[in-house]
Structures are given as C-alpha cells and as structure tokens.
Amino acid sequence: MYTFSLAFSPFLLVVAACGSLLGIIWGAMPGLSPVMAMALLLGLTYKMGIPVAITFLLSCFVGANYGGSISAITMNIPGTPDSVPTQMAGFPLAKRGQAGLALGTALTGCTVGSWFGTFALIAMVPILLDIALRFTSWEMALLFLWAVSLGGALTAGESPIKGWISGWIGLLIALIGREEIYGYERFTFGSMHLLLGLSLVASVIGTFGIVEIIDSLSEPIPYRLPEKVGKIAPLPREFFRYWRSIIRSNIVGLLIGILPAAGATMSAFVSYGMGERATRKKFSDGDLEGIVCSEVAGNSNIGGALLPTLVLGIPGSAGTAMFMAALNLHGVIVGPMIEREQPGILYFIYGCLFIANFAMYFIGLAIIKPTVRLFSLPREILFPIITLICVTGAYLENSDMFDVYVMFGFGILALIMRKTGFPVAPMVLGIILGDMLDGNLRRAFVTFEGMTIWQILSSRPIGMVLIIILLFTFIRGLYKKK
C-alpha cells in the first residue's frame, strides 16, 4: 500500500537528491533533453522497485527542466527547447554581470511553477480534464499554429513579418521526411538521411550554439562573462513584485500542459509572448521578468501534463509519456482505474513531486556560483569545450554524423538570419511544433471530409474562438508594423 508519507523516507530522499542532480546536469548539456534523459534511464529503472523508480524519474524530470536554463543564461545555448525564451531574456543579463541573479531567478521561477503545478494536480483534476477532452485534432492544430504565429510576432521587434517568415520556414523544415498518414516522402530528394526528417536536437544546437561560437569568434575582442557572481537568489519581495506575470504564467503552463502533446516548450513561448504584451517590455534586452514568465510556465506545465497522463492514460507531454512507459514497465497501468489497482499510488506520486521540488531548489542553489565561475573562463578555453559538447549532443541522438553536418548547417543559416534581422526563435518553434501541427491538421481534414466550412465552424465553437484569436494576432502585428 502506497502512502503520501512513504515519499519522505530517508532512502527515497537520497534517491530524489541524486535524480535531481543528474537531471540538472543533463538538462544543462546542450542537446540532452529531459525526454532523452528519461528515455535512457527507463531501462535502468527496471531493476528498481516501483517507489524508487517513480522518485528517481520524477526528480530527474523536474531537475532537467531547470538545468536547461543554466547553459541558456551562461552560454546563450538553450540546454532544452523550452529554455529558448529564458536564453533570450537571460543571456544579456549574464553579459552585464548578473548571471548569478538570472540563474537564481530562473531557479525560483521553476520552483514556484512546480509547486503550483503540483497543487493543481492534486486539487483540480475533474475540472481541468473536462476542458482538455474538448480539444480534438482541429483545435490542437489551430493552437499550434497560433503559438508559432504569436512567437513570430513577438520576437521580431518592429518587423513581425520577419518573425512570421522565420516561423513558416521552421514549419517547412518540419515537413521534411515521411508524412505519418500515407507515408509519402516530402523534400527528401532521394536521401535516406532525410526520410525521418531533420534532427530537432541538431537543429536547436546549431541554431543557438554553433552560431554563438561563430559570431563571437568574428568579434575583435570576444565577450567574456564577468567572474564576479554577485547576488544569486532574489529576495521574496524582488521576485513577487512580478506577481501578475507569475499568476498568468502559472495558468498558461498548467492549461497548455493538460493538452495532449503540447508540452513545456509551447508553454514557455506563449507565456513569454503574453508577458511582453502585458508589460510592454522587450525582454530580449535582458529582463528578469522574461525569465520568470518562461520558467514559471515551463514548470507548472509538469503538473498539468501529469493530469491526463495519470487519470486518462493520455500523455500530456513527451516527458510524461516516458514516465507512463516506466510505470507500465513495472506493471502500473495509468488511467481511470489506477487508484483501484494500485491503492494510494497517486498520493505517493504527489509526495514524490514535493521532495523533487525541494531537491531541485536546494541543489540548484548550491551549484549556481560554481556554474557562473566555470563559464567565466576565457573564450579561447571555453569555446573548444562547448564545441565538443555541441558535436557530442548532436551525434548522440541517432549516432549519425549526418546530424553533425545538419548542426553546422543550421549554425550558418542562423548566422545569416541574425545578420539580416530575422529572429531565429520562431523558426525553432516552427520546427518543434510543425510535425504535430501537420499531423493534427491532416487528421482534422479527414474527419471533416464532406462537411461545408459553415458546418465545421458551427460544430467546433472552441476552434472558432481559436481562429478569431489567430486572426487578431496577425491583424495586431500588421497594425503595429503600420
């Protein structure tokens, strides 16, 4: 019989600390995402008991979501895709000598978001799941399209058209390979390497990692992060002065987390964009509030994603899909009957999330100063190490040198876009969401076969609302440009 207090046993506390540390280190390494970490650790948990496996995986998952912000802020290379907005707002602060405070704010934001997501998971299961079940393939496709359009409008400064073009380039890149319904090959040009599409890990590393190295080496005097760490943890009054952004980001992360396959990346981008609109700030100039918006939403997403995973057996994100696979490996079948077949296991999972949140905060706080000092090394020492990490991260996903070439190709493309004023973040968001947008849109067209446009709109009120929001995003962006 599982209980809430079982999660606080001394041995499981040690397991949580180890899992959190491993997750933070893994998330900080470019290309090694939380999903990849959980996928590799899945087999390792086979020899563990169910309590140990659940504690270890959840701690690793929560820790890795913070770890991505470390390389994003200190190296301008997002360790995970959802830390891209954190990188845009945090790296300028690091160059001004506020890397410690930026990392401390990111850690506090992660912790607040994780706690909100945990309590929401406990308290709001029936209400929020009813909303999620109303989203079909049509609504999901519109939601993904809006996320790409919103990201393009908000990251291109005074030229939203450039942001939209960047996002659409990302969507086109995501179409490369075999489509999932009929198996047709698109843009492969007869290459076997392109049948499964371009590697997301390699494209992200190239777009944000290699381009930073190339661009920095072209400077007569490459920048160097200040060695002085300074304050690392914001005071409560300093952090909670952004209370509006904290509340908004928590709600955004939670609601998007409930939607199947939406994930933390979409939560972070949408929350970051909504934060810029609400505050009328440009977070990319360096702003702690931008970090708050991104990190709070990214971690409240965990609790939201666990809602459909545990109660319906529908993964809310790729990370929770790996967690569900681990439970199935141990004979725990998630879904409506989980509490009847494994009495108390939901309460035990709640307890594991509690200790995972504590472990992430205290371990993360302890490694901030060593991290900033490490990345304050001279660039002639640091860049070769970073390049090696980038190459390793790109190669590891498929053990294919072609992905390394893809990484360098995206680095050159990103450099050209940077020099010509096109933002690269919308392109990456398009690559991340493009495959899911394409699949959901095509399934929706199959469902709507034989229906008129008016029948579709009248029978899908949520979709109609999303269409209006999407049109408003384009109209507002064009009006702003005018």
DRENSEVO-795136 format. One record per residue (C-alpha): residue number from 1; z, y, x. Coordinates in steps of 0.1 Angstrom, whole numbers. Layout:
DRENSEVO-795136
[NUM [Z Y X]]
...
//
This chain:
DRENSEVO-795136
[1 [0 0 0]]
[2 [-10 34 14]]
[3 [11 65 11]]
[4 [9 102 20]]
[5 [38 98 45]]
[6 [21 70 63]]
[7 [-3 95 79]]
[8 [27 112 97]]
[9 [38 80 116]]
[10 [42 87 153]]
[11 [14 64 164]]
[12 [-11 80 139]]
[13 [-1 114 151]]
[14 [-12 104 187]]
[15 [-44 89 173]]
[16 [-51 122 155]]
[17 [-45 142 186]]
[18 [-69 120 206]]
[19 [-95 122 179]]
[20 [-92 159 176]]
[21 [-95 165 214]]
[22 [-125 142 216]]
[23 [-141 159 186]]
[24 [-136 194 201]]
[25 [-151 184 234]]
[26 [-180 166 217]]
[27 [-188 195 194]]
[28 [-188 219 224]]
[29 [-215 199 241]]
[30 [-250 212 231]]
[31 [-269 186 211]]
[32 [-239 163 205]]
[33 [-232 170 168]]
[34 [-202 158 148]]
[35 [-226 134 129]]
[36 [-237 119 162]]
[37 [-201 115 174]]
[38 [-191 97 142]]
[39 [-222 75 143]]
[40 [-214 64 179]]
[41 [-177 59 171]]
[42 [-185 39 140]]
[43 [-187 6 158]]
[44 [-156 14 178]]
[45 [-135 16 147]]
[46 [-144 -20 137]]
[47 [-116 -33 158]]
[48 [-91 -8 144]]
[49 [-70 -11 113]]
[50 [-80 9 83]]
[51 [-53 36 87]]
[52 [-61 41 124]]
[53 [-99 43 117]]
[54 [-95 68 89]]
[55 [-72 90 110]]
[56 [-93 89 141]]
[57 [-126 96 124]]
[58 [-113 125 102]]
[59 [-96 141 132]]
[60 [-128 138 153]]
[61 [-149 152 124]]
[62 [-126 182 118]]
[63 [-123 189 156]]
[64 [-160 188 162]]
[65 [-166 215 136]]
[66 [-146 239 157]]
[67 [-159 226 190]]
[68 [-194 239 182]]
[69 [-181 275 183]]
[70 [-169 271 219]]
[71 [-204 269 235]]
[72 [-218 292 208]]
[73 [-195 320 218]]
[74 [-192 315 256]]
[75 [-228 303 265]]
[76 [-248 316 235]]
[77 [-258 279 228]]
[78 [-245 266 195]]
[79 [-229 232 200]]
[80 [-237 223 164]]
[81 [-263 237 140]]
[82 [-236 252 117]]
[83 [-223 273 147]]
[84 [-255 293 149]]
[85 [-241 322 128]]
[86 [-209 321 150]]
[87 [-231 324 181]]
[88 [-249 354 167]]
[89 [-217 373 159]]
[90 [-195 359 187]]
[91 [-216 360 219]]
[92 [-219 398 220]]
[93 [-181 399 218]]
[94 [-179 375 248]]
[95 [-201 397 269]]
[96 [-178 426 261]]
[97 [-148 406 274]]
[98 [-135 394 241]]
[99 [-144 358 244]]
[100 [-107 347 240]]
[101 [-102 367 209]]
[102 [-135 355 194]]
[103 [-126 318 201]]
[104 [-91 324 186]]
[105 [-106 340 155]]
[106 [-130 311 152]]
[107 [-102 286 155]]
[108 [-81 304 129]]
[109 [-111 306 106]]
[110 [-117 269 110]]
[111 [-80 261 103]]
[112 [-79 284 72]]
[113 [-111 269 59]]
[114 [-99 233 65]]
[115 [-67 239 46]]
[116 [-84 255 17]]
[117 [-109 226 15]]
[118 [-81 201 17]]
[119 [-61 216 -11]]
[120 [-92 220 -32]]
[121 [-100 183 -26]]
[122 [-65 174 -39]]
[123 [-64 198 -69]]
[124 [-99 204 -82]]
[125 [-117 170 -83]]
[126 [-126 168 -120]]
[127 [-138 205 -124]]
[128 [-160 207 -93]]
[129 [-176 173 -96]]
[130 [-188 182 -131]]
[131 [-207 212 -116]]
[132 [-222 191 -88]]
[133 [-235 164 -112]]
[134 [-257 191 -129]]
[135 [-278 196 -98]]
[136 [-310 175 -98]]
[137 [-338 174 -72]]
[138 [-353 205 -87]]
[139 [-321 226 -84]]
[140 [-315 213 -49]]
[141 [-350 222 -37]]
[142 [-345 258 -51]]
[143 [-311 260 -34]]
[144 [-326 250 0]]
[145 [-355 275 -4]]
[146 [-331 303 -13]]
[147 [-309 295 18]]
[148 [-340 298 41]]
[149 [-352 330 23]]
[150 [-317 345 25]]
[151 [-313 337 61]]
[152 [-347 352 69]]
[153 [-339 384 50]]
[154 [-305 390 66]]
[155 [-312 382 103]]
[156 [-344 402 108]]
[157 [-328 437 107]]
[158 [-352 462 92]]
[159 [-381 438 90]]
[160 [-372 410 65]]
[161 [-409 399 65]]
[162 [-405 388 101]]
[163 [-374 368 91]]
[164 [-393 351 63]]
[165 [-422 342 86]]
[166 [-397 327 110]]
[167 [-381 306 82]]
[168 [-415 294 70]]
[169 [-425 284 105]]
[170 [-394 263 105]]
[171 [-403 247 72]]
[172 [-438 239 85]]
[173 [-423 223 117]]
[174 [-400 202 94]]
[175 [-431 188 77]]
[176 [-444 172 109]]
[177 [-443 134 106]]
[178 [-445 108 78]]
[179 [-435 121 44]]
[180 [-409 100 26]]
[181 [-426 92 -7]]
[182 [-461 79 1]]
[183 [-458 76 39]]
[184 [-487 100 46]]
[185 [-488 114 81]]
[186 [-488 151 84]]
[187 [-496 172 115]]
[188 [-492 142 138]]
[189 [-527 144 154]]
[190 [-526 107 161]]
[191 [-495 109 183]]
[192 [-469 81 179]]
[193 [-442 105 191]]
[194 [-447 128 161]]
[195 [-445 100 134]]
[196 [-408 106 128]]
[197 [-411 144 133]]
[198 [-397 166 160]]
[199 [-361 161 171]]
[200 [-337 185 155]]
[201 [-313 183 184]]
[202 [-341 190 209]]
[203 [-354 220 189]]
[204 [-320 236 185]]
[205 [-311 232 222]]
[206 [-344 246 232]]
[207 [-343 275 208]]
[208 [-308 286 217]]
[209 [-301 270 251]]
[210 [-332 270 273]]
[211 [-343 304 260]]
[212 [-310 319 271]]
[213 [-313 304 306]]
[214 [-350 316 309]]
[215 [-342 351 296]]
[216 [-311 355 318]]
[217 [-329 344 349]]
[218 [-355 371 342]]
[219 [-329 398 345]]
[220 [-325 415 379]]
[221 [-287 411 376]]
[222 [-278 382 352]]
[223 [-248 390 330]]
[224 [-215 373 336]]
[225 [-187 368 312]]
[226 [-155 388 322]]
[227 [-129 365 338]]
[228 [-100 382 320]]
[229 [-93 362 289]]
[230 [-70 387 271]]
[231 [-56 380 237]]
[232 [-66 347 223]]
[233 [-50 345 189]]
[234 [-54 373 163]]
[235 [-22 384 146]]
[236 [-19 373 109]]
[237 [-24 409 98]]
[238 [-55 413 120]]
[239 [-71 381 107]]
[240 [-62 385 70]]
[241 [-75 421 69]]
[242 [-108 402 62]]
[243 [-93 387 31]]
[244 [-123 394 10]]
[245 [-146 376 34]]
[246 [-121 347 37]]
[247 [-119 341 -1]]
[248 [-156 344 -5]]
[249 [-164 321 24]]
[250 [-139 295 12]]
[251 [-155 294 -22]]
[252 [-191 293 -8]]
[253 [-182 265 17]]
[254 [-165 245 -10]]
[255 [-192 247 -37]]
[256 [-220 240 -12]]
[257 [-200 211 2]]
[258 [-199 195 -32]]
[259 [-237 195 -35]]
[260 [-251 162 -20]]
[261 [-266 167 15]]
[262 [-262 205 16]]
[263 [-238 204 45]]
[264 [-219 228 67]]
[265 [-250 244 81]]
[266 [-261 258 48]]
[267 [-225 269 40]]
[268 [-222 288 73]]
[269 [-256 306 70]]
[270 [-252 315 33]]
[271 [-216 328 39]]
[272 [-227 348 69]]
[273 [-255 364 50]]
[274 [-234 372 20]]
[275 [-208 387 43]]
[276 [-234 410 58]]
[277 [-245 421 24]]
[278 [-209 427 11]]
[279 [-197 446 42]]
[280 [-230 464 51]]
[281 [-224 454 87]]
[282 [-247 440 112]]
[283 [-227 410 125]]
[284 [-251 402 153]]
[285 [-240 433 172]]
[286 [-207 415 177]]
[287 [-182 413 149]]
[288 [-151 392 143]]
[289 [-157 393 105]]
[290 [-190 375 111]]
[291 [-172 347 129]]
[292 [-147 345 101]]
[293 [-175 341 74]]
[294 [-192 314 94]]
[295 [-162 293 105]]
[296 [-142 295 72]]
[297 [-172 284 52]]
[298 [-182 256 77]]
[299 [-147 240 75]]
[300 [-139 245 38]]
[301 [-172 226 34]]
[302 [-154 194 47]]
[303 [-131 192 17]]
[304 [-160 200 -7]]
[305 [-182 173 9]]
[306 [-154 147 6]]
[307 [-152 153 -32]]
[308 [-184 135 -42]]
[309 [-181 111 -13]]
[310 [-147 96 -23]]
[311 [-149 98 -61]]
[312 [-186 92 -68]]
[313 [-197 74 -36]]
[314 [-224 102 -31]]
[315 [-221 117 4]]
[316 [-218 155 4]]
[317 [-230 158 40]]
[318 [-242 136 69]]
[319 [-208 136 84]]
[320 [-191 123 52]]
[321 [-219 97 50]]
[322 [-208 84 83]]
[323 [-172 84 71]]
[324 [-182 65 40]]
[325 [-200 40 62]]
[326 [-168 35 82]]
[327 [-148 28 51]]
[328 [-174 3 38]]
[329 [-173 -14 72]]
[330 [-136 -20 66]]
[331 [-142 -32 30]]
[332 [-131 0 13]]
[333 [-157 8 -13]]
[334 [-157 45 -23]]
[335 [-164 56 -58]]
[336 [-146 58 -92]]
[337 [-127 25 -86]]
[338 [-114 34 -51]]
[339 [-78 40 -62]]
[340 [-77 8 -83]]
[341 [-90 -14 -55]]
[342 [-70 4 -27]]
[343 [-39 19 -43]]
[344 [-27 51 -26]]
[345 [-56 54 -2]]
[346 [-67 89 -15]]
[347 [-32 102 -8]]
[348 [-33 87 27]]
[349 [-66 105 33]]
[350 [-50 137 22]]
[351 [-22 132 47]]
[352 [-48 124 75]]
[353 [-65 158 67]]
[354 [-32 175 71]]
[355 [-25 161 105]]
[356 [-61 166 116]]
[357 [-58 203 107]]
[358 [-26 207 127]]
[359 [-41 188 157]]
[360 [-73 209 157]]
[361 [-54 242 157]]
[362 [-28 234 185]]
[363 [-52 215 208]]
[364 [-79 242 202]]
[365 [-54 270 211]]
[366 [-44 252 243]]
[367 [-79 249 257]]
[368 [-92 285 249]]
[369 [-81 300 282]]
[370 [-94 272 305]]
[371 [-127 273 285]]
[372 [-133 310 290]]
[373 [-125 308 327]]
[374 [-149 279 331]]
[375 [-177 298 315]]
[376 [-169 329 336]]
[377 [-183 311 367]]
[378 [-213 328 384]]
[379 [-246 321 367]]
[380 [-261 305 398]]
[381 [-234 278 395]]
[382 [-232 276 357]]
[383 [-269 276 347]]
[384 [-278 244 366]]
[385 [-249 227 349]]
[386 [-259 240 315]]
[387 [-295 229 320]]
[388 [-284 194 329]]
[389 [-262 193 298]]
[390 [-291 205 276]]
[391 [-315 180 290]]
[392 [-290 152 286]]
[393 [-283 163 250]]
[394 [-320 164 241]]
[395 [-327 130 257]]
[396 [-297 111 242]]
[397 [-307 113 206]]
[398 [-337 90 209]]
[399 [-337 81 246]]
[400 [-372 96 249]]
[401 [-385 120 275]]
[402 [-408 135 248]]
[403 [-377 152 233]]
[404 [-370 169 266]]
[405 [-406 183 265]]
[406 [-400 194 229]]
[407 [-368 212 240]]
[408 [-386 232 267]]
[409 [-415 239 243]]
[410 [-391 254 218]]
[411 [-374 274 246]]
[412 [-408 290 254]]
[413 [-415 296 216]]
[414 [-381 311 211]]
[415 [-386 334 241]]
[416 [-419 347 227]]
[417 [-403 352 193]]
[418 [-374 371 209]]
[419 [-397 394 228]]
[420 [-418 401 197]]
[421 [-389 408 174]]
[422 [-389 377 153]]
[423 [-355 362 147]]
[424 [-351 325 157]]
[425 [-322 316 134]]
[426 [-343 314 102]]
[427 [-367 291 120]]
[428 [-339 267 129]]
[429 [-325 268 94]]
[430 [-360 260 81]]
[431 [-362 230 104]]
[432 [-328 218 93]]
[433 [-334 221 56]]
[434 [-371 216 55]]
[435 [-371 178 52]]
[436 [-345 179 24]]
[437 [-364 207 6]]
[438 [-397 188 8]]
[439 [-382 155 -4]]
[440 [-364 171 -34]]
[441 [-394 193 -44]]
[442 [-418 163 -44]]
[443 [-393 142 -64]]
[444 [-390 170 -89]]
[445 [-428 172 -93]]
[446 [-429 135 -100]]
[447 [-402 140 -127]]
[448 [-419 170 -142]]
[449 [-453 152 -145]]
[450 [-469 160 -179]]
[451 [-445 189 -187]]
[452 [-455 225 -190]]
[453 [-439 253 -170]]
[454 [-421 265 -200]]
[455 [-407 231 -208]]
[456 [-394 228 -172]]
[457 [-378 263 -172]]
[458 [-362 258 -207]]
[459 [-348 224 -198]]
[460 [-333 235 -165]]
[461 [-311 266 -170]]
[462 [-294 262 -136]]
[463 [-329 261 -120]]
[464 [-339 292 -139]]
[465 [-309 311 -126]]
[466 [-318 300 -90]]
[467 [-354 312 -95]]
[468 [-341 346 -106]]
[469 [-318 348 -75]]
[470 [-346 338 -53]]
[471 [-369 365 -67]]
[472 [-341 390 -64]]
[473 [-337 381 -27]]
[474 [-374 388 -20]]
[475 [-376 420 -41]]
[476 [-344 434 -24]]
[477 [-357 425 10]]
[478 [-391 443 4]]
[479 [-373 473 -12]]
[480 [-351 476 19]]
[481 [-382 475 41]]
[482 [-398 502 20]]
//
